[in-house]
């Protein structure tokens, strides 16, 4: 009888201990790099756009620790302001991505939703940027103008012209 009570006690203690543990109690470095980058992105610019869309469309890490992501940008009043808001969001998200010391390069494809004449919504890429760690380490994020983002990117391609 005493043996059974001891076993029950161990089981109860184990259940109680595990019930207090959360995902947050797992050290950040124990999580895969893609999960750490995704968490950093969502912390910096939110998990949803201003239109309620999921921010991260896709995110992967290649063999060279290059973070490749498809992000959904925020909509704005005019097309020109939409482009500028993407530059601002890029400026906000870059330090967060590279706080993960394993990331050597980030490739960001920004996407927006477009509505055709029949009301069909499709998400299309509007801008692609790439930044290496070396470039990001040169940037003074507190003072760099957001409109410098396309100029200082290692690679920049705007696929949508308003």
Number of C-alpha atoms within 10 A of each C-alpha: 5 7 8 9 10 11 11 12 12 12 12 11 12 11 11 11 10 9 9 8 10 8 8 7 8 10 8 14 9 8 11 10 19 20 14 17 23 21 16 20 22 16 12 17 17 15 17 15 16 14 13 9 15 16 23 20 14 13 16 15 18 11 6 10 16 20 24 18 22 18 20 27 30 22 17 15 7 10 13 11 13 17 23 16 18 22 22 16 17 20 21 17 18 20 18 19 23 21 12 16 10 15 20 17 23 22 19 20 22 28 24 19 17 11 10 8 6 6 8 9 12 11 13 15 17 20 21 19 20 20 21 17 18 11 13 20 11 9 15 9 14 8 7 11 12 17 14 12 20 18 9 16 16 17 13 17 13 14 13 13 9 10
